[in-house]
Amino acid sequence: MASSAQEQPWYIALLGLAEHFRTSNPPNIRLCIHCLQAIFNFQPPPYIEARTHLQLGNILLKHSNNADLARTHLEKAWTISSNIPQIDDVRFESASVLAQLYVDNQNQPQNAKPILFKAIELSQPSPYWHCRLLFQLAQLHSAEKDLGSAISVMGIGADYANSTRSEYTRLLFILSKGMIGLIHKNIPVVNESMTQASHLIETFNGSALHKEYLKVFFLVLQVCHYLIAGQVKSVKPILKNLQQSIQTIAHNHNDDEPVVNNPAEMFQWLPKEHMCILVYLVTVMHSMQAGYMDKAQKYTDKALMQIEKLKCVDVNPLLSSFQLMLLEHIIMCRLIMGNKSIAIQEIFQACHVCQQQPRLFTTHGAQVHTLIGLYAMSMNCMEAAEAQFKTAHKMDGGSDLINFVNLNLAIVYLRTNRHSELLNLLESINPETIQTSSHTLKAAAFYVKGLQSFFQANFSDAKRCLRETLKMANAEDLNRLTSCSLVLLGHIFLSLGNAQEAMNLVTPAMQLAGKIPDVHVQLWASSLLKDLYHQCGDTANEAEGYRLHASFSQALLKDHFQSSQMSEHGIIQWTDGQCPLHLGSSSSTSGML
């Protein structure tokens, strides 16, 4: 709350008093607001009136639920300041905050755009604000899925940054363009941006730390690009580079931050702490796809701990987005590892995060219902699983999520003998024609087709599909698909009476499932092994097979019973409206993060 030397003593006194109440421990926001409102009684000049309205709008947004009153103050700040020269900070900050409020709190992006357009036009002589408002407008276009407009704004920003001789900010615009392309799965835009950025980062001769920040941004986009394509093995060296780069940034002391003289360079892609969490997140995504559940769990724990620490001092909504994405991945890990009772509690945590940031449910609602569907499947509640998957389908979380949902729906229909519903799905999940650029999803589609052929006792077609899955899974180290395919192939050879070939497949499936660990594949493989050892007359190994099978069965049954008794289990019936958070009141909190 800065003041000018020429300002009236009454203004300086009221401003100082407001600041005292705002920063006291605990803050007295009510008295702070009273002091600021008292300024209007003195009929202040327009520049003071505009600044005071901006301060009141910001304080109400941060410390109250009265978004309408905050909007009124911000609208006044913008209206007054847009007609006064020489108060750029008030003018452009009020435009930026008001536009964000229209989008986040009022769901009125159509009201935000004219303000941003006018502010961008007025801000050309102010490099910092001009760039910041362009980033904000591009983000708004991207949220509305208007890819063309978002890309165009980023191009304008890159050209403007170039004209202000800021290679750093020009690269931020180019990389942000690549990020928008990645979000909207527009591969030509991604490739063009990444090729251009790669060359410019290589030849960048600004501050070493700025170069490292740009490198992390570039490498995160590269890793995500590979993971979206399901290229888990190919991305390993890039992920390693990213982890080394974030170490360099993490060990840098704050007093080594680059000195910025160009106002167009007063930007950081993300705060250092947020970058560290993001690198944990992409490492979790990689571990999950590759089938390293223990590693995914380890990095999730680290990242969530970091988020909890930061949330005490930082209200950035991005932290909630990171938290939600980490929970989405760890929930799938829990289900694979047979920890359903922890998974259902973490699903509730994900719902709590969405409740705190309602915008997140708009972007992640389909994922939440997909997770509940996977949980219901693991509990053998097939009707509920189907309802959850259909709800996720309606919410449209993107083409690859729809493909993932369809593949799981197909398994539900296979397990419940519902041939007509399965036939309606088959075209959309046919591995030869499935609409996806993901290597993983295509491999999974071959597996589901192999499973369908197995259920129909069409063993030759099942073997063909599963061998294709194995070839694709081995090419990119997709361990979970490899173990599932091996055990199903083993089951087929056992059904055909070829015990030796079955043994050659089921044994490595069991070993690989143990490394993941995937308790369901272990249960399946141990069941086949005891039968195979029985056929071979190997009583010692048969007894061991029985012991293992009983052990996995008991652990899963115990967890199944525990989950079914929890109040949270009732969420499998929720398909509409607000999340029934009142269900999440189980006394058991073991395993909560």
N, C-alpha and C positions, 0 to 999 in steps of 0.2 A: 504493500500500500504506500507507494512513494508519493512525495509531495513536492511542489515547486517552490522556490524561494520567494516568488512574488505572490504566493497565495495568502489569503486572509488568516489572521491569527485564530479566529473562531474555527476555521476549517482545519487548520493544523492541529488544534486542540482536540476537536471531535475525532479526527482521523487517528490521532495518537491514542485516544481513549478506546476507540473501537479496536485498534491493534492490540492494546493491553488486554482487553477482554477476550479477544480471539486467541491470543497466545498464552493466556494464563493456564494454570494446571489445577483442576480441569478447565477447559475453555468455557467461557460463559457466552455462548453464541447469541442468546436472547438480548443481552445488554449490548453486545457488539452491533447487532442489527439496529437497536434503538438509537445508538450513537450515529450510525450512518444515516438513518432516516431523519434524524434531527437536522442534518445538513440542509435538507430541502426547505426547512423553515426560514432559512436565511436568503432564499431566492438566489441561489448561487449562479455564477455565469455558466453558459452552456457546457464548457469543457469540464468543469467540476461536476455538473449535474450528470453528464454522460458517464464520467468515470465512476461516480457513486452508484449509478444504476448498474453498471457492470460488476462492481464489487458486491453489491447486494445479490445480484443474479448468481454469481459464483458461489457465494456463501450459502445461499438457500439451496442450490443444487447439491452442494457437498454435505450440508448438515441438516437438511429437512427433506420431507417427502412432498413438499409443496412445489411441484414442477411448474404449475400454472402461474404462480406468483413469480417464480424465477424467470419464466418466459416473458412475463410482462415487463420486468426490469430490463432484461436483455434486449427486448424489442425497442424499449425507450432509448437504451444506450446506443443501439445501432442506428436508430432514426436520427437522433441528435448528432452523433459523431460523424455520420456519413455526409453531413453538410458543413462540417468544420474542418478547415485545413490544419495541419500541424499536430493532430492528436492520433497519429497512425496506430499506435499500440492499442488505444481504447477502441478505435474504429474496427480494426481487423480482428482483435481478440473477441469483441462482442459478436461480430459476424460469424467467426469460427465456432464459438461456444453455442450461439443461438442455433446455427445450422445443425450442430451435433445433437442439441436438445430435441429439435424437431424430428430427427431420425430416431434417436434412442428412446426418448420418453413419450413422444407424441405419435410416433409412427406416421409422420407426415413428410416424407422425403420431397414431395412436390413443393412444400413451402421452403425447404432448405436450399433447393437449387438456385432460385433467383437471387437469394442473398449471397451465395458463393460466387455466382457469375459476376454480380456487381462488385463484390469485394476483390475478386481476381482482377477485374478491369481497373479498379482504383489502385491496386497494390503494385503495379508494374515498377514504380520507382523504389519499392521496398523489397529487396531480394528475399529476406527471410520470410516475410509474410506471404509474398507471392508464391514461393515454393511450397510453403506449408499449406496454403489454401488449395493449390493444385493437387497436392497429395490427398487432401481431404475430399475434393470433388471426385477424383479418380476412385477413391475407396467407396464413395456413395454409388457411383455408376456400377462398380464391380458388384456391390451388394444387391443391386437391382438386376444383375446378370446382363447388363448392357456392356458387353465386352468391347465393342467397337469404340464407344465413347470413352471408356476407361483407358484403352490403349492410346487413343488420340490425345487425351489429356497428359498421359505420361510422356508422349512424344513432344508435346509443347513444353513440358517441364524440362526435359533433357536439352532441348534447343535453348531454352531460357538460361539454364545453368551454364551451358557452354558459352553463351554471350556474356555472362558475368565472370568468366574465366574460373569456374569451379568444376574441375574434373571429378572431384569427389561426389558432389551432389548430382552431376550428370550421370554418374554411375549408379547412384541410388535410384534415380528415375528409371534407368535402363533395367536394373535388376528387379525393381518393383513391377515393371511391365512384364518381365519374365514370370514373376510370382503370380500376377493376375492370369497370365496365360496358363500357368500350371493349375491354378484353382479351377479354371473353366475348361481344362483338358484341351486347350488349343495348342497342339504340339508345334505347328509352324512358328507361332509367336514365341514360344519357349525357346526353340532352337535358334531363331534369329537373335533374340535378346542375349542368350547365353554365349553365342559365338562372338557377338560384339563386345560383351562385357569381359569375356576371357582375354581378349587382346588388350583392352584398355587397362585391366587390372595388372596384366603382365608389364605394361609400360608405365604404370602410374608412378609418379615421382614426388607425390605429396608426403605427408607424415607417415612414418612406419606403422603407427597404430591405426590410422585411417585405412591404410592398405590392408591391415589384418582384419578390420571390421568388414571391409568390402569382400575379403576372401571368405570369411565365415558366411556372409549372406549368399555368396555365389555357391559355396560348397553345400550349404543347406538345401538350396534349390536343386542342385545336382543330385544329392542323395534322395530327395523326395521324388524327383523325376524318375530315377531308377526304381524306387520302391513302388511307385504307382504302376510302373511297367512290370512289376514282379521280378525284377532282376536282382535277386538277393546276393548272389555270389559276385556278380560283376561290380556291385557298388562297394564292396569291402575296402579296396584301396582308397576310394574317395572318402568313405566314412572315417578311415584312419587319419587321413589328412585333416579332416574337419576336427577330429578330437585333438590332434596336435595343435591346430590353430587356436582352438578355444582355450587350451592350456596356456598358450602364450598370452592371450588376453586376460585370463583369470589371474595370472601371476603378475600382471602389470599393476603397479601402484597408482592410485588415483592422481597423485601429483605428477605422474608422467603423461597425463592426458594431453593431446595435441593442443597447442595454442591456435585459436581460430581468429583470423583477422578479417576474413571475407564473410559478411553477414549471410551470404547464401550457403555457407557451410556449417551453420549452427544446428546441424541435424545429426542424430545418431539413429541408425536403423533400429536398434533395440538397446536398452540399457545392458551393461555387461552381465548383470545377474540374470536377466531374462534370456540372454544368449546362451548362458550355461544350461538353463532349464530346457531350452529348445534343443540343444545338442543331446541332452539326456533323452528327450522325447523321441528324436529321430533314431537314437540308438535302441530305444524300447521297440519302436516300430520295426526296425531291422531284426531284432532278436525274436520278436513275435512271428514275423513272416518266415524266418529261418528255422523256427522251432527250438529256440533256446529259452525255455520258460524261466529257468532259474536266473539267467542273466537279465531277462526282461523285468523280473520281480526286483532284482537288486537295484537296477537303475530307476525303476518306478519309485521305490522307497526313497532313494536319494533325492529325486526330483520333487516328490510330494512334500518331503521334509523342508526343502528349500522354499517351496511355494508357501507353506504355512508360516515360515519365518518372515518372508517378504510381505505376506498379507497383513501382518501386524503394523507395517509402516507404509504399505503401498496398496492403493485401491485400484490399481490398473486392471480393467476388465480382461486384459490379455492373460493375466495369471489364472483367471477362472477358465478360460479357453484351454490353456495348457493342462490344468487340473482335470478337466473333463476328458480331454483326449487321452491322458495317461490312464484315467480310470477305465475308459473304453477298452484299452489294450489289456490292462491287467485283469479285467473281468473275464475276457476271453481266455487268458492264461489260467485263471483259477478253474474255469470250467473244464479245460483240457486236463488239468492236473487233478480233477476230481474234488475240488474244494467248493462245492456249490453253496454251502452255508456262508462262506466268506463272500462269494460272488454276489449273492442276493443283497447282502448288506452294502456292498460297494455299488450296486445298481442304485440303491437308495441314496448313497452319497452323491452319485451322478445327478439324481433328480434334485437333491438339495442345491447343488451347484447351479442347475438350471433355474431353480426358484429364485436364487439370489440374483441371477443375471437372466431375466426372462428372454432376452434376445437369443441366448444360447439354445433355448428349446426350439426356436424357429429354425436354427441351422443344424441342430443335432438331435431333434426329436426322432427322426427316422432311425438313427443309430441306437438311441435308447430303447426303442421298441424292438429293434433287431436283437439287442442284447437280452431283453426279457424273453424273446422268442427262443434264443439259444439256451437260456436257463430252463425254460419250460420243456424244451426238447430233452435236455439232460435229466429232467425229472419225469420223463415219459408222459408229460401232459400234452399230448399231441394236438388236441383241439385248441388249447390255449396258445400253443406255439404257432399254429396256423393263423389264428386271429391276430397275433402280434406281428407276424411277417406281413400279413395283408395290410395292417395299419401302417407299417414301415413303408410298404410299397406305395400307399396313397400319399405319404408325406414327401416322397421323392427326394432322397438324399444323394442323388446322382446315379449315373448309369452303372457304375461298378458296384455300388451298394445294392442296387436293384438286382444285378446279376448274382451277387452273393446271397441275397434273400431268396431268389428263385432256386438256386442250387440247394439251399437248405429246405425250402418248401418241397422240392422234389424228393428229398430224403424222407420228409414227414409222410408224403403220399406213398412212397415205397414201403415204409414201415407199417402203414395202416391199410395197405392193400387197396388203395383208391386209384384204380387204373385210369378212369375217365379224367379225373383232375390232373393226373400225371401227364396224360396225352396232351392236354391243353398247354402244359408248360414246356414240353419237349423241344419245340421249335426254338424257343428263346434261349435254351441252355445247350443246344446242340454244339459240341466243341468245334465242329467244322465251320459253323456260321455265327457263333456267339459274338455279339457286338462289344468287343473289349480289346484294349491294347495291352491288357495285363497278362503276362506269361503265367502267373500263379492261377488266375481265374480260369484260363484256358486249360491248364493242367487239371484243375479241380473239376472242370466240366467233363473231361475224359474219365475221371474217376467216377463221377456220378453216373455217367453212361455205362461204365463197366459194372457198377453196382446194380443198375437196372437190368442189365443182361444177366448178371448172376442170379437175381431174383426170378428171372424168366427161365433159368437153367440153360441159357444160351451161352455155354462156357467158352466157345471159340471166339465169339464177339467180345465177351467180357475180358478174355486174355489179351486180345488185340488192344482194347481201350486202356487196360491197366498197364500194358507194356509202354504205351505212348505216355501215360502219366509218369511212369518211372523214368523214361528218357528225359522228359521235360523237368521233372523234379530234381533228378541228379544233375542236370545241366546248371541249375541255379541253387543247389543245396537247400531244397525245400523239404526239410527232414520229416515234417509231419505227413505230408502227402506221400513221401517215400515209404514210411512205416505203414501207413494205411493200405497202400497199394500192395506192398509185400505180403501183409497178413491176409488180404482178400485173395490174392493170387494163391497163397498157400492153402486157403480154405477151398479154392476151386480144385487144386490138384488133389487135395484130400478127398473131395467129393468124387473125383475121377478115379480114385484108387491108387494114385501115384504117391505113395507115402514118402519116398526119398526126396522127390522134387519139392513136396510140401514142406518137409523138414528143412531143406536148403533155403526156403523162402521165409518160413516162420521164425527160424532161429535169429537171423539178422534183424527181422522186424521187431522181435522182443528186445534185442540189445539196443536198437535205435530208440524204441519207445521208452526204454529205461533212462536213456540220456536226456530225453526231452524235458521232463518225463510226462508221458501221455498214459494215464492210468486206464483209460478205456481200451486202448490198443493192447496194453499189457494184459488186461483181463481176457480179451479176445484171443491173443496169442497164447497165453498160458492154458486156456481151454483146449486149443488145437494141439498144443504140445503134449498135454497129458494123454490125449487120444492117440497121437502119433507114437508116443513111447509105449503105450499099451499095445498098439499093433505090432511094434517091433519086439515086444517082450522084454523091454528094458524097465524092470520093476523099480529100480532105484530112482531113475529119472522120472518115471511115471509118478512116483510118490512125491518127488520134488515139485512136479507140475501141479499135482493136486493141492499141495501146500501153498504154492504161489497163487493158484486160482482162488483158493479159499481166502487167503489173505487180502487179495484185491477186492473180492466180493464183499467181505465183511467191512472193509474200510469204506467202500462205496455205499453199502447199505446203511451203515451208521451215519454217514454224511447225508444220505438221502432222507433218512428219518428226521435228523436234526433240522434239515432245511424245511421239510414239510410241516414241522411244528412251529416254525417261526412266523410271526405275524406278517413279516415282509413278503412271505410266499404269496399272499393274496394279490400282489401286484400283477400276477400273470393274467388276471381278469380285466385289468385296466386297458381300454383301447380308445378312450375318448375323454376330452376335457382335461382339467388340471390333474397332475399326478397325486394319487391318494397318499400323501406323505404321513398322514396319521397312522398308517399301517406300520411305519418304521419305528416300533416301540419295543422291540424284543429286548429282554433283559440281557441276552447274550451279546457281548460286543467284542468277543475274541476275534482277533485278526483284522479289526478295523484299523485303517491307516490314519 
